[in-house]
Amino acid sequence: MSFVSVQKLHKSYAGSPVFENIDCRIERGEFVTLLGPSGCGKSTLLRCIAGLTPVDSGQILLDDHDIVPLSPQKRGIGMVFQSYALFPNMTVEQNVAFGLRMQKVKTDESQARVREALALVELGNFAGRYPHQLSGGQCQRVALARSLVTRPRLLLLDEPLSALDARIRKHLREQIRAIQRELGLTTIFVTHDQEEALTLSDRIFLMNQGRIVQSGDAETLYTAPVDLFAAGFIGNYNLLDADSASRLLQRPVTSRLAIRPESITLGINGELDAEVRSHSLLGNVIRYRVQVREVELVVDVLNRSPADLHADGQRVSVSIDPTALREVA
Amino acid sequence: MRADARSGGWYHRAVVYLLFLILLLPLAGTLLYSLATSWSASLLPSGLTFKWYIALWSEPRFLAVFGQSLLVCVGALLLSVVLILPLLFVVHYHFPRLDALMNILILLPFAVPPVVSSVGLLQLYGSGPMAMVGTPWILIGCYFTIALPFMYRAITNNLQAINLRDLMDAAQLLGANTWQAALLVVLPNLRKGLMVALLLSFSFLFGEFVFANLLVGTRYETLQVYLNNMRNSSGHFNSALVISYFAFVLVLTWVANRLNKDKT
């Protein structure tokens, strides 16, 4: 039996369903991500698991016990919010100790555990500060320490990195993952950022319009999208309709076709003649828009040296790896 | 251009100072009159004295009136805190949609002129099982409705600034029940908004005359009613009363402003 098992979960607001018939299983110690565009129901699902939003029907089993009838206090679940939700009237130390205070843990033990939790997020020297004296990244680390100190059975992270700037986001997500591995903590992470999901997760549940569209590890989701939505949401797939696909491949194609931009090679002696329409530099990658047989394709090429750069308007040729073609519904 | 700008600046400043002077003049006149031994036929008072203030602050009727005013205001404010805090909490945490309705409801006491609503109140509470016209109780109840908009707005702003829902959710997930979360996490963060609301309402209620005069009058005199009743006695004495009242409210307003500044 899985550690977390969500079965036939229904939730609607004012008559219109947020999600219907959600089923998912999470193993002990796993780091899974609920990924999807805003409004897909991922945050609501997380709040239902936490007990902050009541469900209409269905079961949520945590370690083989249905937690749906339990109040949030009794579920033993820790949660980190996008807004940090630190208590402004308390110092960092008091914030972290709050959960232990509610559990009536003795002062000595509480102090030791708070110190340990703050050391874990590398904020040992900030115990006496107030939240308004901390940066966003530091606030979120305090929030993480606060939810870890009570030793929850399950950790929920609701877009914890969305309010932070890029550099801190990258650092903090690595830190979160390292701590999660160290503690072996079962974790559900909610995000709309595919890069975050791909780099962090053991497994990803891709959600759209209240459904789980696809689940699997990062590799599967990236290379084998099950439908148009999955292909459009993850990576920067070239999505061709049947007509364009037939023209490009010079054979009849009946469904839509998805081609990853990095599976196309630009060269001088390729199979197909093409013309560079425009290019943009993304750092280590150059992204070209090329015209092949009246089909516009996006091609990502590793930025090796300025000498390899193709100018706009230049005639080039492209080869497409046939194994990278995916027909999608 | 620079000279123009400078003369323009000088001109603007002069207008502002002149306006200030005009506004301060009656107050300065009252202050001077309250300190004058006598001031009738001459341009300036014949001498300065504190005797009117001493007379005022040793007058038992004034002290009683001052205390009664304080009591009515503090009573009304206590009642509003006890009723409005839980109300606001419930509205914002459980029924955020009701906020729009509440915003209209709390303005109703201001929509009806005091003279009109006091006639209604006299009818309703003048006799029968709820007869309390002429007692401080009706004033406390009436002042509660006047304080409502001040309290509601100030505390709402404060509530919106603290992200109530996430704080409550976080506290509950950490094992607090609703009461613990409200008392330990939300209430301490509303302290500033609450203090500002209380001081604002207090300054306003302390100077209220229409309701006090019509609903209770001399049966339970408040400061403004007393001032009205004393209008035929010594002008020096009344001036001392006005200045004392003004100074008291000024100090309170200053405190309210200080608290407001801390918040931003």
Interface residues (C-beta under 8 A of the other chain):
Chain A: A50 G51 L52 S71 P72 Q73 R75 I77 G78 M79 F81 S83 A85 L86 F87 P88 N89 F98 G99 M102 Q103 A143 R146 S147 T150
Chain B: I162 N163 D166 L167 D169 A170 A171 Q172 L173 L174 G175 A176 N177 Q180 L184 V185 P188 N189
